[in-house]
């Protein structure tokens, strides 16, 4: 027995889970933990605006730099997963996430320091989100990958929602500095899960691509994959503008709501948590529906519906809070329902030896939208008269709706040669 254990330890498999539901669950849990600090700044945005006297544009920069840094780091970190086990990249990046949270807690004093530590946090996400998905794919059979992608991408919504909830509760108890310090525990626990349970890749994903590390020309020639990449840009613009400004909008809506209405005493961060959590079933069910309806058709319908709801939600301030929350829940469904389908479509369209590079370009382009969305939202908010005006909020959400409406156009122009991957599994 002892000899068998020593052999297993030598092979790095002593507690490695077999490919299947348990392994998918492990990766989803690790991702949720690594996202503990994701919502720390946007969840406390109104307080930071008052504390540091930030303009909406400055607040938009701090929200947006998280995704801007992600965008800069992701080409290298995700492309490397075609050459080395993505598990190592994940562990290194989760450590950086913990350091970013601790640095913000100890040293942030205003716009520039907050900008720097949120940039480090965003760069760490580049090494956990898509590399985590690549590590999972390398350990799954072809038959389980599409569902693995769906659950993994959907668990992103769980991590984000719990981050908002955790931030709001901890801030009420401990203050914002201890809140940020506490979120550093999440990525450290994720590292422990990877070291303890995620064994070496079970399949030879290791046909290394020819050419330089950042040579994306073969990916750019893949029109079907490129269509999904551009759709991901539009999706992320809307998604992260919505999540970055949701709490601030809810605070504004509660202040303008009729007196004595249901929901005026609800916590904005708790509402945001519920709204974001809707993204989990929406993403999974969206991917399952795409298997039957067709991936490109499903994404197109969802994005067009989301563009309409963006405008409706933005002009909802002044309605009873319960009605605002109902519209937010419906809007969140459409914001998230296309997420897994878009990513599964891009991965399914990629050449096997170019999956890492395709996912790198997917993230690079997609998270440029995540960077621009919160920033442009803040700029439009200022141009519309500031966050004290209902019209400004309406116009800001309309700008997000216009961005997401460009996704179906990209799919229509670049996806005409789509084959079976658009009609079935990724």
C-alpha positions, 0 to 999 in steps of 0.5 A, a space after each residue: 500500500 505504501 509503495 503504491 502511494 509513493 508511486 502515485 505521488 511521484 506521478 503527481 496523481 495522488 489526489 487527481 480527480 478523474 475527468 468528468 463531473 467532479 473535475 468540472 466541479 473542481 475547476 468551477 469552484 477554483 474559479 469562484 474562489 479566484 474571483 473573490 476580489 472581482 467586485 470589490 471596487 465596483 461594489 463599493 463604488 459610491 463610497 469611493 466616489 465620495 471618499 476620493 472625490 472621483 468623477 464618473 470618468 475617473 471611476 470608469 477608468 478604475 473599473 475599466 483598467 481591470 479589463 484593460 490590464 487583462 487585455 494586455 496580459 492575456 495574449 502572452 499568458 493564454 498563448 503559452 497554454 499551447 506550450 506548457 500545462 495551463 495549470 502552472 500559469 493558473 497558480 502563478 496568476 492566482 498568487 498575483 490576484 492575492 497580492 493585488 487584493 492585499 496591496 489595495 487594502 494596505 496602500 490604496 489612497 486615491 485614483 492612481 494607487 487604486 488604478 495600479 492595484 486594479 490593473 494588477 488584479 486584472 492582469 491576474 484574471 488573464 492567467 486564471 480565467 481562460 488558462 483555467 478553461 484550457 486546463 479543464 479542456 486538456 483534462 476532458 474527453 471530446 464528448 464532455 468539453 462543450 458541457 464543461 465549457 458551459 458550466 465553467 463560463 457560467 460559474 464565472 457569474 457565480 464568482 462575480 455575484 458572490 464577490 459583490 455579496 461578500 464585499 458588501 457584507 464585509 464592508 459593513 462589518 470591517 470597512 473597505 481595507 479589511 474587505 480587500 484584504 479578506 478577498 485575498 484568501 479566495 485565490 490562495 484557496 484556489 491554488 490549494 485546490 489546483 495543487 491538491 486535486 488537478 493532476 497532470 493533463 490526461 490527454 496529449 494536448 501537446 501538439 505544439 504549434 509552429 511559429 512564434 508565440 504571438 503569431 495570430 495570423 492563422 487564427 485571423 484567417 479562421 473566419 468562423 472563429 473570428 466571428 465569435 471573437 468579435 461577438 465576444 467583444 460586443 458581449 463583454 462590452 455590455 456585460 462588464 459595463 452592466 456589472 461595473 455600474 449596477 450597484 451605483 445605478 441601483 443606489 440612484 434608482 432607490 433614491 428616486 423611487 416613490 416613497 414607501 415602495 417595496 425594495 427601498 430598504 434592500 441592500 444594493 449589493 444584495 440585489 446586484 448579487 441576485 441579479 448577477 447570479 441569474 447569469 448562471 442558469 442563463 448561460 448553461 441553458 443558453 448553451 443547451 438551447 444552442 445545441 438544438 437551435 443552432 449556436 449562431 442563431 441563438 447568439 443573434 437572438 439573445 444579443 438583439 433582445 439584450 440591446 432592447 432591454 439595455 435601453 429599457 433598464 437605463 430609463 427605469 429609474 423613478 419606477 418602484 424599486 421592485 419593478 426596477 429589480 424585475 427589469 434588472 433580472 430579465 436584462 441579466 438573463 439576456 446579458 449572460 445567455 449567450 456567454 457560454 455559446 460564444 466561447 464554445 463556438 470559438 473553441 469549436 472553430 479552432 484548430 486543435 493545435 491553435 486552441 490556446 492562441 484562439 482563446 488568447 485572441 478571443 480574450 484579447 479582443 473580447 476584454 478590450 470590450 470589457 475595458 471600453 464598456 465601463 469607461 465609455 459608460 462613465 464618459 457618457 454618464 458625465 456627458 449626459 449631465 452626471 450620475 444625478 440625472 436620469 437621462 444620463 443613466 438612460 443614455 449610458 445604458 443605450 450606449 451599451 445596447 448599441 455595442 452589443 447589437 454589433 455582435 449579430 452583425 459580426 456573426 452574419 458577416 463572418 459566420 456564413 461558412 459555419 459548419 456543423 459546429 454552429 449547429 451542435 457541439 462546440 
